[in-house]
Amino acid sequence: MEREQPFFVGLIESYFIALGVLLGGALIGGLAAFLTGKPPLTEIARLGAMIRIWAIIAAIGGTFDTVYSFERGILESETKDLFKHSLLILSAFGGAKTGAVLLHWLTQEHISP
């Protein structure tokens, strides 16, 4: 049985999970590029742009729970859950954006918004 965590803790976790997935995936992918003879900084920037949406999905814990909460919020007028999940998604977007900015500073390559 899973215990419900406080909402603020969920916001912080969502932010840092998205940040960690984006940075970790891009940097480890850059190491793989280095080992295979590709330009690592270019690959880091490319991978950062590619895995951004996956970092957000990983941070919110998959899409089905969130979609179900949105459905319940709209159809059953449970606006509290709708608002909470909107904030969790925004927190994940913030973590992914922070990771993209850090990768841009690191590589000085252009990352698509």
Summary of the structure (lengths in Angstrom):
residues: 113
radius of gyration: 16.5
end to end distance: 39.2
largest distance: 55.1
contacts: 342
relative contact order: 0.19
helix: 80%
strand: 0%
